[in-house]
């Protein structure tokens, strides 16, 4: 069955960096669209970035453009989210997504 397992969250100071990972299994990874979403307390879940694994074409929310980079490692069936210049407003639970499948989420907290 489809499984998405995120890792890499944590506490970081403003201006810092984190790299999230999403290990995928149970489907043909290299031909899919993979997405990262986030949900902050009291807010709706929003898409942060997506990638066409087969072509490498990426897309970003305006709020993270220029700071976040999504990438994939096909042999490892893993998608990454490199987050730089983090801001307190980036604090949220980050989720990996494929179609209607979701990972368990990983907490990112940006605070001094």
N, C-alpha and C positions, 0 to 999 in steps of 0.2 A: 504494500500500500504506500501511498504518497506520504513522505515524512519530510518536514522542514525543521531544522534544528539551528537556532541562532546562538551566537556566542559573541563575546567581545565588549559587552557593555560595561559600564562602571561610572565612577565619579571622576570628573576632570575639571580643572579650573578653566574659566573663560579664556579663550585664545588657544586652548589645548587641542589635542587630536585624539581620535579613537578610530579603530578599524573594526567594524562588525563583520561577522562571517555567517553565512547560511549554508549549511550542508544539506543537500537535497538528495532524495532517493525515491525509487518507486516509479519513475517515469523517465521518458527520453529527454534528458535535461538539455541537450545542445540545440534543440529545435524550438525552444519555448521562450516566452516572455517571462521574466522574473521581475518582481517589484519589491521595493522597500516602502513600508508605511510607518507612520508613527502616530501615537495618540498621547496627548498631554492630558493631565487631570482636568476634567470638566469640559474637554473639547472633543470634537469629532475626530475620528481617525482620518488622516490625510496621507495621500501618496507623496513620497519624497523623491523617489527616483525609480526608473525602470530601464531594463536592458533587453534587447533581442539577443539572446545568447548566440544564435547562429550567425548574425551579421555584426554584432558589436554595437549596433545603434543604441544610443542612450537618450534618456530624457530626464529632466529635473524640474522640481517645483521652483518657482521664482525665489522662494525664501532660502533655498540652499544652493542655488546656481553659483558656480565659481568657488564654492567651499567644499562641497561633497562630490565624490567620484564613485560611481558604481562600476563594477567590473566583474568578470567571471573567469573561472578556471575550469575549462571543460573536462579535462581528465579527472579533476577532483570533484566534479559535480557541485561546485561551490560558487556562490555569488558573494561579493564583498561590498561593503559601503565604507569608503575612506572618508572620514569626517574631520575637516581641518577648520581652524578659526572658530571653534565652537563658542556659542553664545548661550546665556541662561535660557533663552526662549527655545533652544533646541532640546531642552529637558523633556523627555517623553519615554514611553515604552516603544521600542522599535520592533516591527514585525516584518518577517519575510513572507512573501505571497506568491503563489502560483495558482491561477484560476481561482477556485473557491477554497483553496487550501491555505492554511495559515500556520506559522510556527507558534511557539509558546511565548515569544517576545523576549526582549532583553532590555533592561532598564539603562537608560543613559541620563546621568544627572550632571549638569554643568553649573558649578557653584564655586565661589571662593570661600 
